[in-house]
Amino acid sequence: MSSDPASRAGAILEIDLGAIVANWRLLAQKAVPAACAAVVKANAYGLGAAPVARALQTAGCRLFFVATLDEGIGLRGALGPGPEIAVFNGPLPGTTAEFAPHGLVPVLNDPGQIESWKKQPGVPAILHVDTGMSRLGLTTREFATLATELPQSGIAWRAVISHLACADSPDHPLNEQQRTRFAAAAGHMSGAPAGLAASSGIFLGRPYHFDLVRPGAALYGVNPQPGRPNPLRQVVRLTGKILQIREIDRGESVGYGAAHVMKTAGRVATVAVGYADGWLRSLSHRGCGYIAGKRIPLLGRVSMDLVTFDVSAVDPALAHPGAMVELLGQHYGVDDAATDAGTIGYEILTALGARYHRIYRDPAATNDSA
Ligand SMILES: Cc1ncc(COP(=O)(O)O)c(C=O)c1O
């Protein structure tokens, strides 16, 4: 008889679907009367597109955004025929015919995608206009050329969208420039619902909401207003298992490169999480964990499967092989880890590893592990 997956795993990732639903409700409420979609691309930012989207569907979300056709096909299988699923990257050459059979709405980003979509009149699509991101979407010049023709193109415009480059910096002048450019473009689209704001854009206020908002990161607990209190609930809790405890003398080194040298004798816990699990190597010397609410500094370099912590100050009855160290949770959230790693919460989430045993928590929603 084999052991249960939780005992075999080096770390356990708990995903609070109730918190995701609460975050979606808070964002939706903030955006009223605009509708609130949910961005679940990249496997719902690493947290599991199927369980996350099912929980949001039950909560009333009717429009989901993914990045790719394959993500869309997978999500349609998970959600069934009800909700709308839009695909940010639009139809790549040779894939146009695959959207409608799965009920997927493409975001059309360039004149070529628009031209090929016109061949199936009446099939819905979303138009993306670039207002300052210089990434995807019709350029200002392309839109000016096509503006009069687009409403009569035969395409059923489900929405017109654009994306803010600096929404997490409320004072950045590009926000207002993009808003003005977008309002002008949306005005040419014969009443198609307009959507500009993602997570941070929702917090720029009503003029940025238009008819439709589409948050991603904030659903998963990332602070949409860096430097200000986070109104959203933490969604993930990551705990790693202590494999060994070692007494180390003053002057001895810990880990690769002998990069940490003990200033005093102490106890070091080796935990079964490494950069192969998305515990980024840039957390070397900087990150931390928690045992029973007590901070334990990360020592030395993060290696592929292991990371070491100084547990000298923790009661040995709490820090022992088999005990769990909290790596992400109420004490040290996704944004804290991102700051220590020199990155953003988005990257911490999407890097979360495949080796973690995942537990989905929500009394009202699915309780399946994936
Ligand atoms: C076009 C577009 N809209 C919305 C989002 C969601 O953004 P956020 O996760 O900041 O809410 C993204 C994410 O990258 C995006 O690319």
The ligand as a MOL file (V3000), in Angstrom:
LIG
                    3D

  0  0  0     0  0            999 V3000
M  V30 BEGIN CTAB
M  V30 COUNTS 16 16 0 0 0
M  V30 BEGIN ATOM
M  V30 1 C -4.4370 42.1290 -21.9300 0
M  V30 2 C -4.4740 41.7880 -20.4820 0
M  V30 3 N -5.5900 42.0750 -19.7720 0
M  V30 4 C -5.6820 41.7830 -18.4540 0
M  V30 5 C -4.6310 41.1890 -17.7760 0
M  V30 6 C -4.7500 40.9540 -16.3030 0
M  V30 7 O -3.8840 41.8210 -15.6410 0
M  V30 8 P -3.7150 41.7800 -14.0590 0
M  V30 9 O -3.1800 40.4300 -13.7530 0
M  V30 10 O -2.7400 42.8620 -13.7610 0
M  V30 11 O -5.0540 42.0160 -13.4730 0
M  V30 12 C -3.4570 40.8910 -18.4700 0
M  V30 13 C -2.3420 40.2660 -17.7380 0
M  V30 14 O -1.2030 40.2730 -18.0720 0
M  V30 15 C -3.3730 41.1830 -19.8580 0
M  V30 16 O -2.2790 40.9050 -20.5680 0
M  V30 END ATOM
M  V30 BEGIN BOND
M  V30 1 1 1 2
M  V30 2 1 2 3
M  V30 3 2 2 15
M  V30 4 2 3 4
M  V30 5 1 4 5
M  V30 6 1 5 6
M  V30 7 2 5 12
M  V30 8 1 6 7
M  V30 9 1 7 8
M  V30 10 2 8 9
M  V30 11 1 8 10
M  V30 12 1 8 11
M  V30 13 1 12 13
M  V30 14 1 12 15
M  V30 15 2 13 14
M  V30 16 1 15 16
M  V30 END BOND
M  V30 END CTAB
M  END
